[in-house]
Amino acid sequence: MIVLSHYQAGPLLEARRRGEAVAVASPDLNLTTVEVILEEGGVLFPCGERLSWEQVEQIAGAENKCFLVEEGGIREIRTFSEVTGWVRSLFPTRRAPTMLVSGLTMHRIEGVDPYEDTHRKIKAARPAGHVLDTATGLGYTAIEAARLAEHVVTVELDPASLEIARLNPWSWELFDNPKIEQIIGDVWDVVEEMDDQRFSCIIHDPPAFRLAGDLYSGDFYRELYRVLKRRGRLFHYIGDPQSRSVQRVMRGVARRLQEAGFSRVVHRPEAFGLVAYKQR
């Protein structure tokens, strides 16, 4: 499977302009590199896949898109969800891509790349033991949590999200890591069916408040408190603490977490979120 964005296509066009016959390119959004042959008609990859120069130019000119190379053509990695009514697409960065959902990026892309954004969340959450990841998305949180924890349960409402993840090279470990258990469903309903004190750590990285306000409610926080073990931690991603609208949401979240039973709520601005602790 070859997946490209303008970050990979642009250098191929530059190599062609320099008259080079061979170039180094990444077939998987900068995870790995291979040598490709620059022919008169296009680019030849080691496994026999070919791209015409017109296709390379199309990819290079689409700064907000990623493309899957298919036999006979290229296809933008984009889908419409029948479940949520949201359009989802893979959005490139210089490193790991993020997902664009209804015009909103699901990771930070200014100042840090999406994987660094994930590492900051993981550092704040300190996952260990059994972990609940409430929103799979592209799976970066589940993948990184599984490096530290015994077992990760990750829940995704929208099958369209996993459809995008399967085409994202940075997400492939989500589907073959035996420490990761995937559940498709509404996390509200899924958590309600879970046993008390099941998890040592919960990582709650929901969609923006305007898209999923119920996942910021006191009732949902009480359910998360119930399934969290004594002395467990909840990391709650909210957004840029410099934003006035996010500050209002954060104040409300902190208050509702305390009302739900969490004994201490600590701001973690470097991770754009809060960590709440359960003592009893």
Secondary structure, 3 states (H helix, E strand, C coil): CEEEEHHHHHHHHHHHHCCCCEEEECCECCCCCEEEEECCCEEECCCCCEEEHHHHHHHHCCCCCEEEEECCEEEECEEECCCCCCEEEEECCCCCCEEEECCEECCCCCCCCHHHHHHHHHHHHCCCCEEEECCCCCCHHHHHHHCCCCEEEEEECCHHHHHHHHCCHHHHHHHCCCCEEEEECCHHHHHHCCCCCCEEEEEECCCCCCCCHHHHCHHHHHHHHHHEEEEEEEEEECCCCCCHHHHHHHHHHHHHHHHCCCCEEEEEHHHCEEEEECCC
